[in-house]
Amino acid sequence: MNQAGKAAILGEFLDSLEVDNNYPHTVGYYKESKGEGASFQPEYLELRKIRSIEEFWLFLNASDI
């Protein structure tokens, strides 16, 4: 989610100057989850501090998402 609470598209996120000019960033995602809606239960959150676009691509490749 982005700051406005809407889903963000990865390509649009990476193309924005705000991202490019304001490192570091903290990124995260849920590796596993169960349930939907109110019963949604994330089981594991992966967080990383990203300091460059190269680190971000390494994170994406390593995370297999």
Backbone as ProteinMPNN parsed JSONL, in Angstrom:
{"seq_chain_A": "MNQAGKAAILGEFLDSLEVDNNYPHTVGYYKESKGEGASFQPEYLELRKIRSIEEFWLFLNASDI", "coords_chain_A": {"N_chain_A": [[0.831, -1.174, 0.0], [0.399, 2.259, -0.623], [1.046, 5.574, 0.716], [-1.427, 6.82, 0.615], [-3.156, 4.804, 1.068], [-3.85, 3.121, -0.985], [-3.441, 0.465, -3.359], [-0.201, -0.025, -4.678], [1.476, 0.055, -7.797], [4.228, -1.737, -8.825], [6.001, -1.004, -10.98], [5.266, 1.695, -11.484], [5.897, 2.775, -9.019], [8.708, 2.431, -8.94], [9.465, 4.072, -11.041], [9.045, 6.644, -10.172], [10.228, 9.911, -9.316], [10.369, 10.639, -6.687], [10.974, 8.296, -5.298], [13.472, 7.665, -6.388], [15.052, 9.824, -5.588], [15.143, 9.823, -2.808], [16.478, 7.916, -1.03], [17.385, 6.201, 2.028], [14.954, 3.466, 1.713], [12.356, 1.641, 3.336], [11.213, -1.531, 2.803], [8.687, -4.064, 2.632], [6.953, -7.234, 2.879], [4.388, -9.742, 3.159], [5.227, -13.053, 3.64], [3.797, -15.415, 3.974], [0.355, -16.213, 4.435], [-2.978, -16.557, 5.773], [-6.512, -16.976, 5.432], [-9.078, -14.473, 4.736], [-10.186, -11.062, 4.276], [-11.648, -9.885, 7.263], [-10.683, -12.017, 8.703], [-8.083, -12.337, 7.908], [-4.763, -13.392, 8.326], [-1.591, -12.615, 8.551], [1.473, -14.389, 8.427], [4.25, -14.117, 8.372], [6.438, -11.497, 8.109], [8.58, -9.903, 5.929], [11.113, -7.58, 6.098], [13.158, -4.994, 4.797], [15.86, -2.667, 4.611], [16.483, -0.478, 2.088], [19.004, 0.911, 0.169], [19.696, 1.728, -2.373], [18.834, 1.599, -5.904], [19.914, -0.664, -7.009], [20.216, -2.35, -4.772], [17.538, -2.701, -4.242], [16.643, -4.216, -6.455], [18.157, -6.522, -6.026], [16.956, -7.375, -3.63], [14.327, -7.906, -4.565], [14.82, -9.998, -6.405], [15.924, -11.964, -4.71], [13.819, -12.418, -2.97], [11.842, -13.692, -4.391], [9.273, -12.848, -5.298]], "CA_chain_A": [[0.0, 0.0, 0.0], [1.121, 3.516, -0.565], [0.629, 6.41, 1.832], [-2.84, 7.169, 0.499], [-3.939, 3.619, 1.386], [-4.224, 2.432, -2.218], [-2.419, -0.469, -3.839], [0.802, 0.593, -5.534], [1.994, -0.779, -8.872], [5.676, -1.719, -8.668], [6.641, -0.224, -12.047], [5.006, 3.115, -11.245], [6.67, 3.115, -7.831], [10.131, 2.519, -9.274], [9.682, 5.146, -11.995], [8.803, 7.966, -9.589], [11.419, 10.631, -8.871], [10.362, 10.639, -5.23], [11.693, 7.091, -4.878], [14.858, 7.75, -6.841], [15.782, 10.899, -4.92], [14.963, 9.799, -1.36], [16.929, 6.704, -0.354], [16.961, 4.803, 1.982], [13.547, 3.098, 1.839], [12.082, 0.375, 3.999], [10.21, -2.297, 2.059], [8.296, -5.293, 3.297], [5.833, -7.991, 2.336], [4.058, -10.946, 3.906], [5.655, -14.25, 2.921], [2.722, -16.395, 4.056], [-0.839, -15.714, 5.112], [-4.16, -17.399, 5.641], [-7.748, -16.249, 5.652], [-9.379, -13.318, 3.906], [-10.984, -10.038, 4.936], [-11.443, -9.694, 8.697], [-9.966, -13.167, 9.27], [-6.744, -12.384, 7.322], [-3.722, -13.553, 9.339], [-0.244, -12.746, 8.003], [2.282, -15.242, 9.284], [5.65, -13.762, 8.397], [6.693, -10.259, 7.386], [9.977, -9.671, 5.567], [11.43, -6.157, 5.99], [14.546, -4.673, 4.432], [16.196, -1.277, 4.358], [17.057, -0.416, 0.75], [19.783, 2.143, 0.057], [19.904, 2.075, -3.784], [17.991, 0.823, -6.819], [20.561, -1.96, -7.166], [19.83, -3.143, -3.6], [16.123, -3.044, -4.37], [16.525, -5.333, -7.395], [18.678, -7.704, -5.334], [15.902, -7.772, -2.714], [13.233, -8.518, -5.342], [15.271, -11.28, -6.951], [16.13, -12.9, -3.618], [12.561, -12.703, -2.275], [11.023, -14.542, -5.251], [7.865, -12.393, -5.335]], "C_chain_A": [[0.881, 1.244, 0.0], [0.552, 4.374, 0.559], [-0.841, 6.787, 1.776], [-3.737, 5.971, 0.792], [-4.43, 2.865, 0.167], [-3.098, 1.507, -2.63], [-1.478, 0.256, -4.79], [1.25, -0.412, -6.588], [3.508, -0.626, -8.873], [6.371, -0.857, -9.717], [6.463, 1.267, -11.861], [5.811, 3.604, -10.046], [8.136, 3.338, -8.178], [10.438, 3.672, -10.213], [9.542, 6.537, -11.389], [10.099, 8.6, -9.104], [11.507, 10.665, -7.356], [11.135, 9.44, -4.683], [13.171, 7.23, -5.198], [15.678, 8.756, -6.042], [15.757, 10.828, -3.393], [15.319, 8.471, -0.713], [17.419, 7.069, 1.033], [15.449, 4.656, 2.11], [13.454, 1.806, 2.641], [10.974, -0.307, 3.225], [9.888, -3.567, 2.828], [7.127, -5.958, 2.602], [5.598, -9.201, 3.22], [4.425, -12.162, 3.076], [4.561, -15.307, 2.907], [1.537, -15.757, 4.759], [-1.957, -16.737, 4.964], [-5.377, -16.548, 5.947], [-7.904, -15.072, 4.71], [-10.191, -12.327, 4.713], [-10.634, -9.888, 6.405], [-10.668, -10.844, 9.333], [-8.556, -13.334, 8.683], [-5.7, -12.443, 8.433], [-2.358, -13.709, 8.669], [0.629, -13.526, 8.965], [3.75, -14.838, 9.352], [5.868, -12.528, 7.539], [8.192, -10.103, 7.167], [10.179, -8.171, 5.385], [12.902, -5.979, 5.632], [14.685, -3.166, 4.28], [16.971, -1.246, 3.045], [17.737, 0.938, 0.579], [20.041, 2.58, -1.391], [18.976, 1.215, -4.643], [18.602, -0.561, -7.03], [20.218, -2.888, -6.0], [18.373, -3.578, -3.69], [15.933, -4.222, -5.304], [17.086, -6.62, -6.801], [17.635, -8.261, -4.357], [14.767, -8.498, -3.454], [13.629, -9.885, -5.87], [15.41, -12.334, -5.861], [14.815, -13.321, -2.951], [11.618, -13.565, -3.086], [9.539, -14.158, -5.2], [7.489, -11.92, -6.702]], "O_chain_A": [[1.975, 1.25, 0.565], [-0.34, 3.929, 1.28], [-1.442, 7.051, 2.818], [-4.961, 6.104, 0.768], [-5.342, 2.046, 0.278], [-1.937, 1.737, -2.291], [-1.916, 1.06, -5.613], [1.386, -1.6, -6.297], [4.017, 0.494, -8.917], [7.244, -0.059, -9.376], [7.408, 2.031, -12.058], [6.344, 4.714, -10.057], [8.734, 4.327, -7.753], [11.548, 4.203, -10.193], [9.892, 7.522, -12.04], [10.964, 7.92, -8.551], [12.603, 10.715, -6.799], [11.871, 9.57, -3.704], [14.022, 6.94, -4.358], [16.876, 8.556, -5.841], [16.311, 11.714, -2.742], [14.535, 7.948, 0.078], [17.854, 8.207, 1.21], [14.752, 5.572, 2.548], [14.368, 0.982, 2.62], [9.91, 0.276, 3.014], [10.717, -4.079, 3.58], [6.402, -5.327, 1.833], [6.495, -9.636, 3.943], [3.985, -12.292, 1.934], [4.416, -16.026, 1.918], [1.706, -14.86, 5.585], [-1.887, -17.651, 4.143], [-5.286, -15.529, 6.632], [-6.98, -14.717, 3.979], [-10.814, -12.689, 5.711], [-9.461, -9.775, 6.759], [-10.059, -10.669, 10.388], [-7.903, -14.349, 8.926], [-5.74, -11.647, 9.371], [-1.999, -14.813, 8.259], [0.538, -13.347, 10.179], [4.432, -15.192, 10.314], [5.515, -12.522, 6.36], [8.975, -10.166, 8.114], [9.475, -7.552, 4.587], [13.769, -6.715, 6.103], [13.749, -2.479, 3.873], [17.997, -1.913, 2.908], [17.129, 1.983, 0.812], [20.546, 3.679, -1.621], [18.408, 0.232, -4.17], [17.869, -1.534, -7.211], [19.958, -4.074, -6.207], [18.015, -4.679, -3.271], [15.16, -5.133, -5.006], [16.545, -7.698, -7.046], [17.453, -9.475, -4.267], [14.31, -9.558, -3.027], [12.847, -10.832, -5.788], [15.046, -13.49, -6.076], [14.702, -14.432, -2.433], [10.674, -14.125, -2.529], [8.666, -15.017, -5.077], [6.352, -11.503, -6.92]]}, "name": "protein", "num_of_chains": 1, "seq": "MNQAGKAAILGEFLDSLEVDNNYPHTVGYYKESKGEGASFQPEYLELRKIRSIEEFWLFLNASDI"}
